[in-house]
Amino acid sequence: AQSVAQPEDQVNVAEGNPLTVKCTYSVSGNPYLFWYVQYPNRGLQFLLKYITGDNLVKGSYGFEAEFNKSQTSFHLKKPSALVSDSALYFCAVTRRDDYKLSFGAGTTVTVRA
Amino acid sequence: EAGVAQSPRYKIIEKRQSVAFWCNPISGHATLYWYQQILGQGPKLLIQFQNNGVVDDSQLPKDRFSAERLKGVDSTLKIQPAKLEDSAVYLCASSLEGTVSSYEQYFGPGTRLTVT
């Protein structure tokens, strides 16, 4: 079985400050990891993925994530948050040849002006 | 490029009634998924199609839920009869087949179902 834990229900930061959203995972074999963002009344939008290669992955809107195999983590980061980054963020995991994503419960990010 | 289309966007029904949701995936996407997202939780996969065949329906409550993708393009998810606990957002997603990009799923806006 595979699973994702997002330990923080909410993250609050000031605009211009660094933003980190935490994610840990459990999966047999090599993980494929994803971050999605959900704005109110809209579907999930793909941000970035880790399949293989460089542990630091860059994605849309200035976001990046670092894969850490020893800590089974895939934290999402942005060096300077914007008010428009306020949304619900989901981490998801699967493995090779299994396209079924397992999602975390989500983290609500609020960036205050 | 048009995204994943879903309808209706909102639906309110009474318990024991039936309801159907429609999804049209991105053109050329062979794989289609239906997810259930209960408030405060992440999406949970209900069923996965590849073309018009079912790949995984292990989490679909088959006594009341059914889904089809007859021509390998659009899909319908049905609930009959609905229960209060079916209140959720139903998301449809699609992806390409056979490449690394097939792990990237594109989601529609969802249908918010309220069962009273």
Interface residues (C-beta under 8 A of the other chain):
Chain A: V4 Y32 F34 Y36 N41 R42 G43 L44 Q45 F46 K49 I51 F90 A92 T94 Y99 K100 L101 F103 G104 A105 G106
Chain B: V4 T31 G40 Q41 G42 P43 K44 L45 Q48 V55 D56 L91 A93 S95 V100 S102 Y103 E104 Q105 Y106 F107 G108 P109 G110
